[in-house]
Amino acid sequence: MKTTKLSPWILFFAAASIIAALVAFKAAAPQPSKLVYMQFSTIESIIPGGLGRSKMITVMPEGTKTEEDLQNFYSMVGINFGNISSNNIAITKKINDLVAQGWEFDKVMTGTQSPSDNNGQGIFISRYFFKRTVE
């Protein structure tokens, strides 16, 4: 029986051809995705007597800004739970609207500010951050 031996050059060219075919037909690498962020802030006044100003401010990635009025925490008779409930509804609606538009909730940061310890004035501020991927 006669055995045929393959030339090392034939094996080299066969391997090189297979590698070249794999490289040629390899799918293009996907472009990296880019994240964009937007935020909305709620500023809720705790100034007694309903004299404060409360707002929801939205800033989109391209820099457009909208402002919506919120209710103050206090009215002439003290803390107003109806106003707090109304603000909760408005904030939840804003979050649901943004999620429906394809935004993903990222995080919330909160803070308070009061000019002094004993004057009964100040604000609560919450910043809600959202992100989404753009191609």
LINZIMO-V318079 format. One record per pair of residues at least 4 apart in sequence whose C-alpha atoms are under 8 Angstrom apart, sorted by the first residue. I is the first residue (numbers start at 0). GAP is how many residues later the second one is. Records with the same first field share a line. If there is no record, write none. Layout:
I->GAP, GAP
This chain:
5->4, 5
6->4
7->4
8->4
9->4
10->4
11->4
12->4
13->4
14->4
15->4
16->4
17->4
18->4
19->4
20->4
21->4
30->104
31->103
32->100, 101, 102
33->99, 100, 101
34->96, 97, 98, 99
35->25, 95, 96, 97, 98
36->23, 24, 92, 93, 94, 95
37->20, 21, 22, 23, 91, 92, 93
38->19, 20, 21, 88, 89, 90, 91
39->16, 17, 18, 19, 87, 88, 89
40->15, 16, 17, 84, 85, 86, 87
41->12, 13, 14, 15, 82, 83, 84, 85
42->11, 12, 13, 80, 81, 82, 83
43->9, 10, 11, 26, 27, 28, 29, 79, 80, 81
44->7, 8, 9, 27, 28, 29, 76, 77, 78, 79
45->6, 26, 27, 28, 74, 75, 76, 77, 78
46->4, 5, 25, 26, 27, 73, 74, 75, 76
47->4, 26, 27, 28, 30, 72, 73
48->25, 26, 27, 28, 29
49->22, 23, 24, 25, 26
50->21, 24
51->20
52->17, 18, 19
53->15, 16, 17, 18
54->12, 13, 14, 15, 16
55->11, 12, 13, 14
56->8, 9, 10, 11
57->7, 8, 9
58->4, 5, 6, 7
59->4, 5
69->16, 17, 20
70->12, 13, 15, 16
71->8, 11, 12
72->6, 7, 8, 10, 11
73->4, 5, 6, 9
74->4, 5
79->4
80->4
81->4
82->4
83->4
84->4
85->4
86->4
87->4
88->4
89->4
90->4
91->4
92->4
93->4
94->4
95->4
96->4
97->4, 5, 6
98->4, 5, 6
101->30
102->27, 28, 29
103->26, 27, 28
104->23, 24, 25, 26
105->22, 23, 24, 25
106->21, 22, 23
107->18, 19, 20, 21
108->17, 18, 19
109->14, 15, 16, 17
110->13, 14, 15
111->10, 11, 12, 13
112->9, 10, 11
113->6, 7, 8, 9
114->4, 6, 7
115->5
